[in-house]
Amino acid sequence: HLRNRILHAGGDATGAEVSRALLAAVSNDPGIEVVEHALVLDALKTKAGRVCGVTIHVIGEGTRDGVGQVLARAVVLATGGLGQVYSQTTNPSVSTGDGVALALRAGADVADVEFIQFHPTVLYMGEGSRGQQPLISEAVRGEGAFLVNDRGERFMRGVHPLADLAPRDIVAKEISRQMQLTGSHHVWLDARSIKDFSERFPTIKIRGELQRAMSKGASVVRSKESLQETLTTLAKLKNASTIFANLDAWETTNLYLLATAIVRSALERTESRGSHWREDFPETSSEWTKRIHQSLSKNGDWKSATEEVFNDLSIAR
């Protein structure tokens, strides 16, 4: 904590980049079979008590759905993730400690389980919030944001020489203490001093604006006015950031392309049909028994085309 000693990738998306690289390497290795969407249930053991495989439940449709077994000369548990033991967590819903529980049932010793890392800055969503909670990157404090209590006091001053940049456990403990002292369910993170916040954390702002625009103008109820307004907002977001090489930026770029394609097609289809409902064209039109195709030219310009849908059942017979 006294000096920079971490190799970063993609800004504050280091963990995501590590996962991406590992998953890509595993996926491209012909000697590794990956069983996705599977819950490991228990260890298989020989009569002598040696682990020789696991039982799994493959979740979802398909021929492999159901409980099965994987036999192996050696079993390595690369596991963790038990945040769902708490009512509020930044861990995803699948973090239910399956690997640790498996190890216990298999007779293994489990050590250091009392050391649970609590992230200091999780976005407060209200008393009734449950499930996975949004995490506020520690990079925000690294750029100058600081913690204050309900009285506006910077309570980390005097607690640690690094104040708001102290180690996680110290910051989390002090946040908890402040909540107990004030009777509040949260403290505050003041980021007003960060200049050009949207440029330092571009995808936070851009993705939020994109999602709000789509939810407002291109969701269940649509109209020419709402769709054109959404398209205008998306056009403004196109070059809103100069940050390219990180996971969030790639994902947000993908969302932008998909959102634009959706709005363009919804604007062109001047009728209501199925899940596409235009309040300015509430009826289904026989002129629109066709598909709308969206594509990009080599220089990135949008192109749209229509394709007539074969709908003559008498000919089909």
Secondary structure as GFF3:
##gff-version 3
##sequence-region A 1 317
A	DSSP	alpha_helix	14	27	.	.	.	ID=ss1
A	DSSP	beta_strand	38	45	.	.	.	ID=ss2
A	DSSP	beta_strand	51	58	.	.	.	ID=ss3
A	DSSP	beta_strand	66	71	.	.	.	ID=ss4
A	DSSP	three_ten_helix	83	85	.	.	.	ID=ss5
A	DSSP	beta_strand	88	89	.	.	.	ID=ss6
A	DSSP	alpha_helix	98	105	.	.	.	ID=ss7
A	DSSP	beta_strand	131	132	.	.	.	ID=ss8
A	DSSP	alpha_helix	138	142	.	.	.	ID=ss9
A	DSSP	beta_strand	146	148	.	.	.	ID=ss10
A	DSSP	three_ten_helix	163	165	.	.	.	ID=ss11
A	DSSP	alpha_helix	168	182	.	.	.	ID=ss12
A	DSSP	beta_strand	188	190	.	.	.	ID=ss13
A	DSSP	alpha_helix	197	200	.	.	.	ID=ss14
A	DSSP	alpha_helix	202	217	.	.	.	ID=ss15
A	DSSP	beta_strand	221	222	.	.	.	ID=ss16
A	DSSP	alpha_helix	224	237	.	.	.	ID=ss17
A	DSSP	alpha_helix	247	268	.	.	.	ID=ss18
A	DSSP	beta_strand	277	278	.	.	.	ID=ss19
A	DSSP	three_ten_helix	286	288	.	.	.	ID=ss20
A	DSSP	beta_strand	290	296	.	.	.	ID=ss21
A	DSSP	beta_strand	302	308	.	.	.	ID=ss22
A	DSSP	alpha_helix	313	316	.	.	.	ID=ss23
###
